[in-house]
Structures are given as C-alpha cells and as structure tokens.
Amino acid sequence: MTVERIVRIIAGFFIMLSLALAHFSGSADLAQPSWQWFTAFVGFNLFQSGFTRFCPLDTLLKKAGVKQGCSL
C-alpha cells in the first residue's frame, strides 16, 4: 500500500469520524438534509478510494484532459 492510499484512507476516516462525533454530541443533526451529507460523501469517497483506487473526481479530471503528475 502506498503513502497516497494511506493518506486517503486516514483523511476520509477523520472526516467521517468528525461528522459522527458532531452528530452524537448534538452539534449536528444528520437526520435532516444538509450540506453535512456532502461532507460525508467526500469523506466516504476518500476512504473507499484508498482501498479500491477508484475516485470519481480522478475519472472526471482525466476525461477533461488534465495531465497526471509523476509520483516521487
């Protein structure tokens, strides 16, 4: 597993953890439609892309003609 994949997994986990902590402490109500669901979507995509190597934004950027950088 590469550093990039581990970073994605940890970043996604922390985003989802922060939303869960806010929800269970009463600071955020995830039962109501809100922008917090968008944050959860981003966190989940980061998390799953670390395992599956599938990222919707990566696919869209490649189709738009953005060049891929080289890794060090």
C-alpha positions as CSV (number, residue, x, y, z in Angstrom):
1,M,0.0,0.0,0.0
2,T,1.4,3.4,-0.9
3,V,1.6,6.6,1.2
4,E,-1.0,8.3,-1.1
5,R,-3.5,5.5,-0.4
6,I,-2.9,5.5,3.3
7,V,-3.4,9.3,3.4
8,R,-6.7,9.0,1.6
9,I,-7.9,6.3,4.0
10,I,-6.9,8.3,7.1
11,A,-8.3,11.6,5.7
12,G,-11.6,10.0,4.8
13,F,-11.8,8.3,8.2
14,F,-11.2,11.5,10.1
15,I,-13.8,13.4,8.1
16,M,-16.4,10.7,8.8
17,L,-15.3,10.5,12.4
18,S,-15.7,14.3,12.9
19,L,-19.2,14.1,11.5
20,A,-20.1,11.2,13.7
21,L,-18.8,12.9,16.8
22,A,-20.7,16.1,15.9
23,H,-23.9,14.2,15.4
24,F,-23.6,12.2,18.6
25,S,-22.7,15.2,20.7
26,G,-25.7,17.1,19.4
27,S,-23.8,19.7,17.4
28,A,-25.1,18.4,14.0
29,D,-28.3,16.6,13.0
30,L,-27.5,14.2,10.2
31,A,-31.2,13.1,10.2
32,Q,-32.0,16.4,8.4
33,P,-31.0,17.2,4.8
34,S,-28.0,19.5,4.9
35,W,-24.6,20.2,3.5
36,Q,-23.1,17.8,6.0
37,W,-24.2,15.0,3.8
38,F,-21.9,16.4,1.1
39,T,-19.1,16.3,3.6
40,A,-19.9,12.7,4.4
41,F,-19.9,11.9,0.7
42,V,-16.5,13.4,0.3
43,G,-15.1,11.6,3.3
44,F,-16.6,8.3,2.2
45,N,-15.1,8.7,-1.3
46,L,-11.7,9.5,0.1
47,F,-11.9,6.4,2.4
48,Q,-13.0,4.0,-0.3
49,S,-10.6,5.3,-2.9
50,G,-7.7,4.4,-0.6
51,F,-8.8,0.8,-0.8
52,T,-10.3,0.5,-4.3
53,R,-8.2,3.1,-6.2
54,F,-11.5,4.3,-7.7
55,C,-12.1,8.1,-7.4
56,P,-14.9,9.8,-9.3
57,L,-13.1,13.1,-9.4
58,D,-9.9,11.5,-10.7
59,T,-12.0,10.0,-13.5
60,L,-13.7,13.3,-14.4
61,L,-10.3,15.1,-14.4
62,K,-8.8,12.5,-16.7
63,K,-11.7,12.8,-19.1
64,A,-11.3,16.6,-19.0
65,G,-7.7,16.2,-20.3
66,V,-5.9,17.1,-17.1
67,K,-2.4,15.5,-17.1
68,Q,-1.4,13.1,-14.4
69,G,1.7,14.0,-12.4
70,C,4.5,11.7,-11.6
71,S,5.0,10.3,-8.1
72,L,8.3,10.7,-6.3
